[in-house]
Amino acid sequence: MNYFSICDGIGAAHSALLPLGFRCVGISEIDKHCNQLIDKKFGFKNYGDFTQWRDWGHIDAEVVLAGTPCQSFSALGNLQGTRAPTGRLTLEFVRFICRNAPRWFIWENVPRVLLADRKRLWRYMCSQFSDRGYSLAWQVLDSQYFGVPQHRRRIFLIGHLGSPTGAAKVLFDPETLPIFDAEEQTTAQADSRTAPLGHYTDGGKRSRMVTHTEQHYTRYRQNNSTVGTLTCQVDGGIEQITRLVMDGNRVRYLTPREYERLQGFPDDYTAGHSDTRRYKMLGNSMPVPVIRWLGQRILAVNREITSQSKAG
């Protein structure tokens, strides 16, 4: 199957889907640093500014993925919803899908998007997709249950054109759902290359910095436990608490390489950019293992639907 990636960022879609046999027919991204990285690693055609999609002509893709900007929907953002230019990109995504009619689409954002614009945005999205003929299913997925020890809850909306149950089969087949059992999850993290972040323990001594951390959601980590949601903010503020870890008896920030591991990328995937830039690019990305799981499910369901169609 082929795919098109909107708001491509640093290419979580490519790291997830190319090993599964998917083929990329193009991307849309305007960040120059992300584009430098993707061009160097993959060389995919970049259609550029997504607001100009009407000038592109028909995009012939079986799967379209998008993680449209979440700043205007996030609690850490301005909560302006679709009044903000970044928020309006979600509306453009809806129009793009309805115009190009790919067989499948995957859309990702923060769970708070369900409440955006007094819940009108979500109702609008579902009604537009349904009117176009898509079956829909959505679920909040947390990357910590996909083998990376990062607590990152994101809503994923799946659309399928052609089968009333296609989207639901991707997300809700009980035999393929990710691990939620605590003991099994610990084993999955231990087997993951994202786990070796150092042994985090305060050794009975808590510095002033750790005490400050505890006062803000107690987000420091101990004993290789799951870290908080990585963000793209590196200029200070309460969101920086998610980047603090205990390493022996000292407090330190996660390194860019650890950010890569926590998002499921290979080590040094973003090397060649400044640490500040790497934090921002990685904090904006989707987790690779979650996208890979969705890709596997789409392939499996697509085969099942095609087989049933031929048999019928």
C-alpha positions in Angstrom: 0.0 0.0 0.0 1.1 3.6 -0.5 0.7 6.6 1.7 0.8 10.3 1.9 2.0 12.1 5.1 0.6 15.5 6.0 2.4 17.7 8.6 5.1 15.1 8.2 7.6 16.5 10.8 10.6 14.3 11.2 8.9 11.3 9.6 7.5 9.0 12.2 5.3 7.7 9.4 8.3 6.6 7.4 10.1 5.0 10.3 6.9 3.1 11.1 5.5 2.1 7.7 8.4 1.6 5.3 9.6 -1.5 7.2 6.1 -2.9 6.8 6.3 -2.6 3.0 4.4 0.7 2.6 5.5 3.1 -0.1 5.5 6.9 0.3 4.1 9.0 -2.5 4.8 12.3 -0.9 4.7 14.5 2.1 3.6 18.0 3.2 5.8 19.9 5.6 7.1 23.5 5.9 9.6 23.4 8.8 13.0 23.8 7.1 14.8 21.7 9.7 12.4 18.8 9.4 12.6 19.0 5.7 16.4 18.9 5.7 16.3 15.8 7.8 13.7 14.0 5.6 15.3 15.1 2.4 18.6 13.7 3.5 17.2 10.4 4.8 14.5 9.7 2.3 14.3 12.2 -0.5 10.5 12.1 -0.8 8.6 14.6 -2.8 7.5 17.5 -0.6 4.3 19.3 -1.7 5.0 22.0 0.9 2.4 24.2 2.6 -0.7 22.2 3.3 -2.9 25.3 3.1 -2.2 25.2 -0.6 -3.4 21.6 -1.2 -6.0 22.7 -3.7 -3.2 23.5 -6.1 -1.6 20.1 -5.9 -4.1 18.2 -8.0 -5.3 14.7 -7.0 -3.1 12.8 -4.5 -3.3 9.2 -5.4 -2.7 7.6 -2.0 -4.4 4.6 -0.4 -3.5 5.8 3.1 -3.3 9.4 4.3 -1.7 10.2 7.7 -1.8 13.5 9.6 -0.9 14.8 13.0 -2.2 18.3 12.5 -0.8 20.9 15.0 -2.2 20.5 18.5 -1.1 23.9 20.1 -4.5 25.5 19.7 -6.2 22.4 21.3 -3.7 21.6 24.0 -3.9 22.6 27.7 -0.3 23.9 27.2 -1.4 26.0 24.2 -3.7 28.9 23.7 -7.0 26.9 23.4 -8.1 29.0 20.5 -9.3 26.0 18.6 -10.0 26.6 14.9 -9.7 30.3 15.4 -6.0 29.9 15.3 -4.2 29.3 12.0 -2.7 26.1 13.3 -6.1 24.9 14.4 -7.6 25.6 11.0 -5.2 23.0 9.5 -7.5 20.4 10.9 -10.4 21.8 8.9 -8.2 21.7 5.8 -7.4 18.1 6.6 -11.1 17.2 6.6 -11.6 19.0 3.3 -8.5 17.3 1.8 -9.8 13.8 2.7 -13.3 14.4 1.4 -11.8 15.7 -1.9 -9.2 13.1 -2.4 -11.1 10.1 -0.9 -8.2 7.8 0.1 -9.2 4.3 1.1 -7.8 4.9 4.6 -6.8 7.8 6.8 -5.2 8.1 10.2 -5.5 11.4 12.1 -3.8 12.2 15.5 -4.1 14.9 18.0 -4.4 15.6 21.8 -7.6 14.2 23.5 -8.7 17.7 24.4 -9.5 18.2 20.7 -12.8 16.5 21.5 -13.8 19.6 23.4 -12.6 22.2 20.9 -14.9 24.9 19.8 -17.5 23.7 22.3 -17.3 20.2 20.7 -18.4 21.6 17.4 -15.2 20.7 15.7 -15.4 17.0 16.5 -19.1 16.8 15.4 -18.2 18.6 12.2 -15.3 16.2 11.4 -17.4 13.1 12.0 -20.4 14.4 10.0 -18.2 15.4 7.0 -16.4 12.1 6.9 -19.6 10.1 7.4 -21.3 12.0 4.7 -18.4 11.1 2.4 -18.9 7.4 3.1 -16.2 6.7 5.7 -16.6 4.3 8.5 -15.0 5.8 11.6 -13.4 4.6 14.8 -11.4 6.5 17.4 -9.5 5.7 20.6 -7.0 7.4 22.9 -3.8 5.4 22.7 -0.9 5.7 25.1 2.6 5.1 23.8 3.7 3.4 27.1 1.6 0.4 26.1 3.5 0.0 22.8 7.0 -0.8 24.2 8.3 2.7 24.9 8.3 4.0 28.5 6.7 7.4 27.7 3.2 8.4 29.0 1.8 10.0 25.8 -1.9 9.9 25.4 -3.2 10.9 21.9 -6.5 10.4 20.1 -6.3 8.5 16.9 -9.2 8.7 14.4 -9.3 6.0 11.7 -11.4 6.3 8.6 -12.1 3.6 6.0 -13.9 4.1 2.7 -15.8 1.0 1.6 -16.6 -1.1 4.7 -18.9 -0.2 7.5 -16.7 -2.0 10.0 -13.2 -1.5 8.5 -12.1 1.3 10.9 -13.5 -0.4 14.0 -11.6 -3.6 13.1 -8.3 -1.7 13.1 -8.7 -0.3 16.6 -10.9 -2.8 18.4 -9.9 -6.3 17.6 -9.4 -7.8 21.1 -6.7 -10.2 20.0 -4.4 -7.4 18.7 -4.9 -4.6 21.3 -1.7 -3.4 23.0 -0.4 -4.6 26.4 -2.2 -3.1 29.4 -1.1 -5.7 32.0 1.4 -4.1 34.4 3.7 -7.1 34.7 3.7 -7.7 30.9 4.3 -4.0 30.3 7.3 -4.0 32.6 8.7 -6.9 30.6 8.0 -5.1 27.3 9.9 -2.0 28.5 12.8 -4.1 29.8 13.1 -5.7 26.3 12.8 -2.3 24.5 15.8 -0.4 23.5 14.1 2.7 24.9 14.3 1.4 28.5 18.0 2.0 29.4 17.6 5.6 30.7 19.7 5.0 33.8 18.7 3.8 37.2 16.5 6.4 38.7 16.5 6.5 42.5 16.8 9.2 45.0 18.7 7.0 47.4 16.8 8.5 50.3 18.1 12.0 49.6 16.0 14.5 47.9 17.6 17.7 46.6 15.8 21.0 46.4 15.2 20.5 42.6 13.5 17.1 43.2 11.3 18.7 45.9 10.3 21.4 43.4 9.6 18.6 40.9 7.3 16.8 43.4 5.4 20.0 43.9 4.6 20.0 40.2 2.8 16.7 39.4 5.6 14.5 40.9 6.8 13.8 37.4 10.3 12.7 38.1 11.1 9.1 37.3 12.4 6.3 39.5 13.5 2.7 38.7 13.1 3.0 35.0 9.4 3.9 35.3 7.5 5.6 32.5 8.4 9.3 31.8 5.9 12.0 31.3 4.8 13.3 27.9 7.7 14.8 25.9 7.0 18.3 24.7 8.6 20.6 22.1 9.0 23.4 24.7 12.6 23.8 25.8 12.6 27.4 26.9 11.5 26.9 30.5 8.2 26.6 32.2 6.4 23.8 34.1 6.4 21.5 31.1 10.1 21.2 31.6 9.4 18.9 34.6 8.8 16.1 32.1 12.4 16.2 31.0 13.9 15.7 34.5 15.2 12.3 35.6 17.1 11.0 38.6 20.4 9.5 37.5 22.1 8.0 40.6 22.0 10.8 43.1 21.8 13.6 40.6 19.0 15.3 38.7 19.5 15.8 35.0 17.6 16.4 31.8 16.8 13.7 29.3 19.3 13.7 26.4 18.2 14.1 22.7 19.1 10.4 22.2 16.8 9.4 25.1 14.1 11.6 23.4 14.7 9.6 20.3 14.3 6.3 22.1 11.2 7.4 24.0 9.6 8.2 20.6 10.8 5.0 19.1 13.3 6.4 16.6 16.8 4.9 16.1 19.7 6.4 18.1 21.0 9.6 16.6 18.1 9.9 14.1 18.1 13.7 14.5 21.9 14.1 14.8 23.3 17.0 13.0 21.0 19.5 14.5 21.4 21.5 17.7 20.1 19.9 20.9 17.4 22.6 21.2 16.2 21.9 17.7 16.3 18.1 18.3 14.1 18.5 21.4 11.6 20.5 19.5 11.5 18.2 16.5 11.1 15.1 18.7 8.6 16.6 21.1 6.4 17.4 18.1 6.6 13.9 16.6 4.2 11.0 16.8 5.5 7.8 18.5 6.8 5.4 15.9 5.6 2.2 17.6 2.0 3.4 17.7 2.0 4.3 14.0 3.6 1.0 13.2 0.9 -0.9 15.1 -1.8 1.0 13.2 0.0 0.3 9.9 0.0 -3.4 10.8 -3.7 -3.4 11.6 -4.6 -1.6 8.4 -2.6 -4.1 6.3 -4.3 -7.0 8.1 -7.9 -5.6 7.9 -7.3 -4.5 4.3 -6.3 -8.0 3.3 -9.3 -9.4 5.1 -11.7 -7.1 3.3 -10.1 -7.7 -0.1 -10.3 -11.5 0.5 -14.0 -11.3 1.5 -14.7 -9.2 -1.5 -13.1 -11.7 -3.9 -14.9 -14.6 -2.2 -18.2 -12.8 -2.5 
